[in-house]
Amino acid sequence: MATQQPEFIESTAGNVGEELARRGVPAERRVLVAIEPDDWLAEVRRVARSRVGAKGWSDAEIDRVIEEEREAVQPDAR
């Protein structure tokens, strides 16, 4: 499996090996596994929103930029 860009796989701890095997990743290949806290996304959003808000952006401006970026990467998501 020759990957040019990093590939991100979301899985459970119990299924990581199975998922890598399914994708053809050899057992000797090095991989990086991140163990996320249960509330990591909420924490990231809280920190990011407070930092951007400190720069003078309103909640409406932040929400607009988030929606624009979401549409840019997922144009059919709506």
C-alpha positions as CSV (number, residue, x, y, z in Angstrom):
1,M,0.0,0.0,0.0
2,A,1.8,3.1,-1.2
3,T,0.2,6.2,0.3
4,Q,1.4,9.6,-0.8
5,Q,-0.6,11.6,1.7
6,P,-1.4,10.8,5.3
7,E,-4.6,8.7,5.6
8,F,-6.9,9.1,8.6
9,I,-9.0,6.2,9.7
10,E,-11.6,6.4,12.5
11,S,-12.2,3.2,14.3
12,T,-12.7,1.7,17.7
13,A,-9.7,0.3,19.7
14,G,-11.0,-3.2,19.2
15,N,-11.2,-2.9,15.4
16,V,-7.9,-1.0,14.6
17,G,-6.0,-4.2,13.5
18,E,-8.9,-5.5,11.5
19,E,-9.4,-2.1,9.7
20,L,-5.7,-1.9,8.9
21,A,-5.7,-5.4,7.5
22,R,-8.8,-4.7,5.5
23,R,-7.0,-1.8,3.9
24,G,-3.9,-3.9,3.1
25,V,-1.5,-2.3,5.6
26,P,1.3,-4.8,6.3
27,A,1.7,-5.8,9.9
28,E,5.3,-4.4,10.0
29,R,4.4,-1.0,8.7
30,R,4.5,1.8,11.3
31,V,1.3,3.6,12.1
32,L,0.3,6.4,14.5
33,V,-2.7,5.8,16.7
34,A,-4.3,8.8,18.5
35,I,-6.5,8.1,21.5
36,E,-9.0,10.9,21.8
37,P,-10.7,12.0,24.9
38,D,-14.4,11.4,24.9
39,D,-15.1,15.1,24.6
40,W,-12.2,16.2,22.4
41,L,-14.3,17.8,19.7
42,A,-16.3,19.9,22.1
43,E,-13.0,21.0,23.8
44,V,-11.4,21.9,20.5
45,R,-14.4,24.0,19.4
46,R,-14.5,25.7,22.8
47,V,-10.8,26.7,22.6
48,A,-10.9,27.7,19.0
49,R,-14.1,29.8,19.4
50,S,-12.7,31.7,22.3
51,R,-9.4,32.4,20.5
52,V,-11.2,33.6,17.4
53,G,-13.6,35.6,19.5
54,A,-10.7,37.3,21.2
55,K,-9.7,38.6,17.8
56,G,-13.0,40.4,17.6
57,W,-15.1,38.0,15.5
58,S,-18.7,37.6,16.4
59,D,-20.4,34.2,16.8
60,A,-22.3,34.9,13.6
61,E,-19.1,35.6,11.7
62,I,-17.5,32.4,13.1
63,D,-20.6,30.3,12.2
64,R,-20.5,31.8,8.7
65,V,-16.9,30.8,8.1
66,I,-17.5,27.4,9.5
67,E,-20.4,26.9,7.1
68,E,-18.5,28.2,4.1
69,E,-15.6,25.8,4.8
70,R,-18.0,22.9,5.4
71,E,-19.6,23.6,2.0
72,A,-16.1,23.8,0.4
73,V,-15.1,20.3,1.5
74,Q,-18.6,18.7,1.4
75,P,-20.5,20.5,-1.3
76,D,-23.3,17.8,-1.4
77,A,-23.8,17.7,2.4
78,R,-26.8,20.0,2.4
